[in-house]
Amino acid sequence: MGILDNVTLFPSPFFLTGIPGLEAQHGWLSILFFAMYVVAIVGNTLILAAVRVDSSLHEPMYLFLSMLAITEVGVSISTLPTVMGILWFDAREISLGGCLAQMFFIHTFSCMESGVLLAMSYDRYVAIYNPLRYMTILTLPRIVSMGLGITLKSVAFMAPLPFLLQRLPFCRANVLSHSYCLHSDLIQLPCADTTINSILGLSIVLASFGLDSLLIVFSYALILRTVLGIASKEGRLKALNTCASHICAVLLYYVPMIGVSVMHRAAKHASPIAHTLMSSAYLFVPPVLNPIIYSVKTKPIRKGILSLFSCKRGLP
């Protein structure tokens, strides 16, 4: 058999890591993480319900916000089983199939979120540059087509990753460094050449997150040029205010992502807890804070959510 004696063709279960150094605090941490999941899932679901029920919210801006809420619920549900399983039951085992499925959904919903943020930046540009034609440019069929395009692109980008990993032999300790499965973690484990996996992963990052972020910056450069062309100071402030919530969403999404990337390259010797917290911020902070920000900063959304509860109270 030779080298194949040490190769696990049918790999043993993978083992997830909680928060290094804080294992004794899992009871308290479970309360914090459970509260974050409740806020993320309930908050984004309320936004979806408000947009669906309130006809005044059937506008492009709020339809794109609904797409954002769907992606954030998807990210939250993708990580919830393993994160809470570790914190509540110390359940660290996960099969290869389960790990690959979780990796696929986490990365697919993250890619969709990046695409939706780009679509929302285009929405803000059209609203400011050509407000009179806003509703005729961003019609419902076009918005639906954009949503389907973002979904298909994300699935097409991420689908090869689990299949390529599944074909590789595993012969090392299958211990992952997070409470969930990520591609960057999994490609460290096979005892075979993972060059193709690494190149494909980098290509996907550049073609999705990298390109999306550049186009968002370009959109805001056009928005800023348009705003500076508005004669009155009051008009300029009003135009910029319509972008405030989206700017916050973009920063909440991309700043932790950049932080994780920089830490992996420039701070490799930082404590494991620092790496874990930065990765957690990338996945947990946007779904928790975005519904809060949009509810506070966007009056129609706030009114739509309040109307849901007032309708319920009015039922016999």
PyMOL commands that set and color helices and strands:
alter all, ss='L'
color gray80, all
select helices_A, chain A and resi 2-6+23-53+55-57+60-89+96-129+131-137+140-158+160-166+183-186+195-228+233-241+244-266+272-297+299-314
alter helices_A, ss='H'
color red, helices_A
select strands_A, chain A and resi 14-15+93-94
alter strands_A, ss='S'
color yellow, strands_A
deselect
rebuild
show_as cartoon
